Amino acid sequence: MKDYKIQLARHLRQEQTSAEAALWDVLRNRNFQNLKFRRQHPLKGYIVDFYCDELELVIELDGGYHNTKEQKSKDENRDFHLSFLGHRVLRYQNDIVFNNLESVYKDIKLKQTQTAEHFEKAQIKKKNSKIDSKTSPFSAGEGLGMREITILSTKKLKPNQRDLLLGQGFSMVDYNAIAIEYLDFKMPKKTENIIFTSQNGVKGFLNKSQSAPFSVGSPDSYREGMRVFCVGQKTKALLEENGLKVTKTAQNSVKLGEFIINNHKNDQFHYFCGSERRDELPDILNTSEISLFEVKTYKTTLKQKKFNQKWDGILFFSPSGVESYFSVNKEELQAIPQQVQNGSPLFICIGETTANEVRKYFKNVVIANSTSVESVIAKTVKLLTIKK
């Protein structure tokens, strides 16, 4: 893998964009501030456009395709991961190099100054710690005088996801606010158009369609000619991983319903959903007299847990998770004085539907850039580090 990255980096150096070539003319051979930059440099599994080891600084230049929502999310997660690993990232649109190169110079100089100041402070702290180790509860680092940020996640995070928060110096608690139980249901004999609004709906469908005996034919023959409609990129990815081609993906149920009304008004649909599914999509389709048959594939159980603690940020990943949390913690949150409710805590949600559920209780809601756990974490870090 390492050899492949090196070969790819070499190839990319031969295929520079005009913006990369223009900036490289400025940065090469220590031309700027006597800083040594490398171009198309392999770094922690990535290949970055420009890298200065002395400043641990990454510079990325973006062309037009970076403006898509999906690519913006990928860029955000990449930058966040690099930042977590100790690197600083500057990202610019290509036209900045041609129209406002001075701003790039200014940003690099600022990073150079900050690096020098950080080194000087570290040396002073190191010297003072030798003189009197009792002068501070902190032995070293940038934590001196900083308040600890507290995070609650309503979903158990994977170790690498937890590290993204803990590595920023946050204190966190995670738990599963809901439990999923897959149901035994009767598979429809024939489905030409099927809808999924969650990964759990997909998993329930797959569990049934891949089980034996299969009463309506083999799984492959059953899926032939099937058109699949879904909500969310993660749901789409799961479907495609299991050989199901997705006809349309929408950001939320409302947008998916509008697409179906405009393009498939005379078609019949099967909706594989949970026993406690939301009403938006069925209401939209039923109002337009589109035939919709619901198939309950899983059951959601609320795992209520009361917390006698104040949080700077609470992460939500589903409307059911919101319901579970507020069902036993609402009174304590409402006890927060009205004048500070807009500042604490901050509710970070994976999508618009989840955010709408939170807005029934509080208005201080933000939505991640994409429907992924990593995007929720990245948004949390970006917004809450300013409190430190």
C-alpha positions in Angstrom: 0.0 0.0 0.0 2.8 2.4 0.9 4.5 1.8 -2.5 1.2 2.4 -4.3 0.8 5.7 -2.5 4.3 6.8 -3.5 3.7 5.8 -7.1 0.4 7.6 -7.2 2.0 10.8 -5.7 4.7 10.7 -8.4 2.0 10.4 -11.0 0.0 13.3 -9.6 3.1 15.5 -9.6 3.2 15.1 -13.4 -0.5 15.9 -13.6 -0.6 19.2 -11.7 -3.6 21.5 -12.2 -2.7 25.1 -13.3 -3.5 26.3 -9.7 -1.2 23.7 -8.2 1.6 24.6 -10.6 1.2 28.4 -9.9 1.4 27.9 -6.1 4.3 25.4 -6.4 6.3 28.1 -8.3 5.9 30.2 -5.1 6.6 27.5 -2.5 9.3 25.4 -4.1 13.0 25.5 -3.1 12.3 27.4 0.1 11.3 30.5 -1.9 8.7 31.5 0.6 9.7 32.3 4.2 12.6 29.8 3.9 10.0 27.0 4.5 10.5 23.7 2.9 7.3 22.4 1.2 6.7 19.1 -0.6 4.0 18.7 -3.3 1.7 15.7 -3.7 3.0 14.3 -0.4 1.8 11.0 1.1 0.7 11.6 4.6 -1.1 9.2 7.0 -2.9 7.3 4.2 -3.7 10.5 2.2 -1.9 12.4 -0.6 -2.0 16.1 0.2 -1.4 18.8 -2.3 1.4 20.6 -0.3 3.0 19.8 3.0 5.5 21.7 5.3 6.9 19.4 8.0 8.3 22.2 10.0 4.9 23.7 10.5 3.0 20.4 10.2 0.9 22.3 7.7 -1.2 20.9 4.9 -2.4 23.1 2.0 -5.2 21.8 -0.3 -6.4 23.4 -3.5 -10.0 22.6 -4.6 -11.4 22.5 -8.1 -15.1 22.6 -9.0 -16.0 19.1 -8.1 -15.2 19.8 -4.4 -18.3 22.0 -4.3 -20.7 19.0 -4.3 -22.2 18.2 -1.0 -20.8 14.6 -1.0 -17.3 15.8 -1.7 -17.5 18.6 0.8 -18.4 16.0 3.5 -15.4 13.8 2.4 -13.1 16.9 2.6 -14.4 17.8 6.0 -13.8 14.3 7.4 -10.3 14.2 5.8 -9.4 17.6 7.3 -10.7 16.6 10.6 -8.7 13.4 10.7 -5.5 15.2 9.7 -6.2 17.8 12.4 -6.7 15.0 14.9 -3.3 13.6 13.9 -1.7 16.9 14.8 -1.6 18.6 11.4 -3.0 22.0 10.5 -5.0 22.3 7.2 -5.5 25.3 5.0 -8.0 24.7 2.1 -8.6 27.1 -0.8 -10.6 27.3 -4.0 -8.3 27.3 -7.1 -9.3 30.8 -8.0 -7.8 32.1 -4.8 -4.3 31.3 -6.2 -4.9 33.5 -9.2 -7.0 36.3 -7.7 -5.9 36.6 -4.0 -2.6 34.9 -3.5 -1.7 37.4 -0.8 -4.3 35.8 1.5 -2.5 32.5 1.2 0.8 34.2 2.1 -0.9 35.8 5.1 -2.3 32.5 6.3 1.0 30.7 6.0 2.9 33.5 7.9 0.3 33.3 10.7 0.8 29.6 11.0 4.6 30.2 11.1 4.1 32.8 13.9 1.8 30.5 15.9 4.3 27.6 15.6 7.1 29.8 16.9 5.0 31.1 19.8 3.8 27.6 20.7 7.4 26.4 20.8 8.4 29.3 23.0 5.6 28.7 25.5 6.4 25.0 25.6 10.0 25.8 26.5 8.9 28.2 29.3 6.5 25.6 30.7 9.1 22.9 30.6 11.6 25.2 32.4 9.0 26.2 35.0 8.0 22.6 35.6 11.5 21.8 36.6 11.6 24.7 39.0 8.3 23.9 40.7 6.1 21.1 39.6 3.3 22.3 42.0 2.7 25.6 40.2 0.1 24.0 37.9 -2.1 20.9 37.9 -0.9 20.4 34.3 2.6 19.1 33.6 2.7 20.2 29.9 0.6 20.8 26.8 -2.0 23.3 25.9 -4.6 22.4 28.5 -3.5 25.0 31.0 -6.4 27.2 32.0 -8.8 25.5 29.5 -12.3 24.3 30.6 -13.1 20.7 29.9 -15.8 20.2 27.3 -18.4 17.5 28.1 -20.1 15.5 25.4 -22.9 13.0 25.5 -23.5 10.6 22.5 -26.8 8.9 22.3 -25.2 6.1 20.3 -22.3 3.9 21.3 -19.3 5.0 19.3 -16.6 2.8 17.8 -13.1 3.2 19.4 -11.7 5.2 16.5 -14.8 7.5 16.7 -14.4 8.0 20.4 -10.7 8.8 19.8 -11.7 11.7 17.5 -13.4 13.4 20.5 -11.1 12.3 23.3 -8.1 13.3 21.2 -9.4 16.9 21.3 -9.4 16.9 25.1 -13.1 16.4 25.4 -14.8 14.4 28.2 -17.5 12.1 26.9 -20.1 9.6 27.7 -21.8 7.4 25.1 -24.7 5.0 25.4 -27.3 3.4 23.2 -30.6 5.4 23.6 -32.5 2.8 21.5 -32.4 -0.9 20.8 -33.3 -2.6 17.5 -35.1 -5.9 17.2 -35.6 -7.4 13.8 -39.0 -8.8 13.2 -40.2 -12.0 11.4 -42.5 -10.8 8.6 -44.0 -12.1 5.4 -42.1 -11.0 2.3 -44.4 -9.7 -0.5 -44.6 -12.0 -3.4 -43.5 -9.3 -5.9 -42.2 -5.8 -5.4 -41.3 -3.6 -8.3 -40.6 -0.4 -6.3 -39.3 -0.5 -2.8 -38.5 2.3 -0.3 -36.0 2.4 2.6 -35.6 5.3 4.9 -33.1 3.7 7.3 -30.3 1.2 7.4 -32.3 -0.8 9.8 -35.0 -1.2 7.3 -32.5 -2.5 4.8 -31.0 -4.9 7.3 -34.4 -6.3 8.1 -35.1 -6.8 4.4 -31.8 -8.5 3.8 -32.2 -10.8 6.8 -35.5 -12.0 5.4 -34.6 -12.1 1.7 -31.4 -14.0 2.3 -32.9 -16.6 4.7 -33.9 -20.1 3.6 -36.4 -21.4 2.6 -37.2 -18.3 0.4 -40.9 -18.6 -0.4 -41.0 -16.3 -3.4 -38.0 -17.5 -5.3 -34.3 -17.1 -5.0 -33.0 -13.7 -3.6 -31.4 -12.9 -7.0 -34.5 -13.6 -9.1 -36.6 -11.7 -6.5 -34.5 -8.6 -7.0 -34.5 -8.6 -10.8 -36.2 -5.5 -12.2 -36.6 -4.0 -8.8 -36.3 -0.2 -8.4 -35.0 0.9 -5.0 -35.6 4.4 -3.5 -33.9 5.4 -0.2 -33.0 8.2 2.2 -29.4 8.9 3.0 -26.0 8.1 1.6 -25.3 5.4 4.3 -28.5 3.6 3.4 -27.6 3.8 -0.3 -24.1 2.4 0.4 -25.5 -0.5 2.4 -28.0 -1.4 -0.4 -25.3 -1.2 -3.1 -22.9 -3.3 -1.0 -25.6 -6.1 -1.1 -26.1 -5.9 -4.8 -29.2 -3.6 -4.9 -29.1 -0.8 -7.4 -30.5 2.4 -6.1 -32.7 4.4 -8.5 -33.0 7.5 -6.3 -31.4 8.8 -3.1 -32.8 11.8 -1.2 -31.6 13.8 1.7 -34.8 13.2 3.7 -38.3 11.6 3.5 -40.0 14.7 2.3 -37.7 15.2 -0.6 -38.0 11.5 -1.5 -41.8 11.7 -1.4 -41.8 14.8 -3.7 -39.5 13.0 -6.2 -41.9 10.0 -6.3 -44.9 12.1 -6.8 -43.3 14.0 -9.7 -41.8 10.9 -11.4 -43.7 7.8 -10.4 -47.3 8.9 -9.6 -48.9 5.8 -11.2 -46.6 3.2 -9.6 -47.1 1.0 -6.6 -44.6 0.9 -3.7 -43.6 -1.3 -0.8 -42.1 0.6 2.2 -39.8 -1.5 4.4 -39.7 0.3 7.7 -39.8 0.1 11.5 -42.9 -0.5 13.6 -42.7 3.1 14.8 -41.9 4.8 11.5 -42.5 8.6 11.0 -45.5 9.9 9.2 -44.0 12.3 6.6 -43.4 9.9 3.7 -46.7 7.9 4.0 -48.7 11.1 4.4 -47.2 12.6 1.3 -47.7 9.6 -0.9 -51.2 8.8 0.5 -52.3 12.4 -0.1 -51.3 12.0 -3.8 -53.1 8.6 -3.9 -50.0 6.6 -4.6 -50.3 3.0 -3.6 -48.1 2.3 -0.6 -47.8 -1.0 1.3 -45.9 -0.9 4.5 -43.8 -3.9 5.6 -42.6 -3.7 9.3 -39.1 -5.1 9.4 -37.9 -4.1 12.8 -39.0 -2.8 16.2 -37.4 0.1 18.1 -37.3 0.1 21.9 -36.4 3.2 23.9 -33.6 2.6 26.4 -34.2 5.6 28.7 -31.4 6.8 30.9 -31.4 9.8 33.2 -28.3 12.0 33.5 -27.8 14.4 36.4 -25.1 16.3 34.6 -24.8 19.3 32.3 -23.4 18.8 28.8 -21.8 21.2 26.4 -22.9 19.0 23.4 -25.4 16.2 22.9 -25.1 14.0 19.8 -28.3 12.6 18.2 -28.5 10.0 15.4 -32.2 9.3 15.1 -35.6 10.7 16.0 -36.1 7.7 18.3 -32.9 8.5 20.1 -34.1 12.1 20.7 -37.4 10.8 22.1 -35.6 8.3 24.4 -33.3 11.0 25.8 -35.9 13.8 26.3 -38.4 11.4 27.8 -36.4 11.3 31.1 -34.1 14.4 30.8 -36.4 17.1 29.6 -37.2 18.7 33.0 -33.5 19.2 33.9 -32.8 20.8 30.5 -35.8 23.1 30.8 -34.5 24.2 34.2 -31.7 26.0 32.4 -32.4 29.8 32.5 -34.0 31.0 29.3 -31.3 33.6 28.7 -28.6 30.9 28.4 -30.6 28.2 26.7 -29.3 29.3 23.3 -25.8 28.6 24.3 -25.8 25.4 26.3 -26.1 22.6 25.6 -25.6 22.4 21.8 -27.6 19.6 20.1 -25.8 18.2 17.1 -27.9 16.0 14.8 -27.2 13.6 12.0 -30.0 14.9 9.7 -32.9 17.2 9.3 -35.5 14.7 10.5 -33.6 14.1 13.7 -33.1 17.9 14.1 -36.9 18.5 13.8 -37.5 16.1 16.6 -35.1 18.1 18.9 -36.7 21.4 17.9 -39.9 20.3 19.7 -37.9 20.9 22.9 -35.0 23.3 22.1 -34.0 25.6 19.3 -30.2 25.3 19.7 -29.8 22.7 17.0 -27.1 22.2 14.3 -27.0 19.5 11.5 -24.0 17.6 10.4 -22.8 18.1 6.8 -23.6 14.5 5.9 -25.5 11.6 7.4 -22.5 9.9 9.0 -21.3 9.5 12.6 -17.9 11.0 11.6 -19.6 14.1 10.2 -21.5 14.6 13.4 -18.3 14.4 15.4 -16.5 16.8 13.0 -19.3 19.3 13.4 -19.1 18.9 17.2 -15.4 19.5 17.4 -15.6 22.5 15.1 -18.3 24.2 17.1 -17.2 23.4 20.6 -13.5 23.9 20.5 -14.1 27.6 20.6 -15.5 27.2 24.1 -12.2 25.9 25.4 
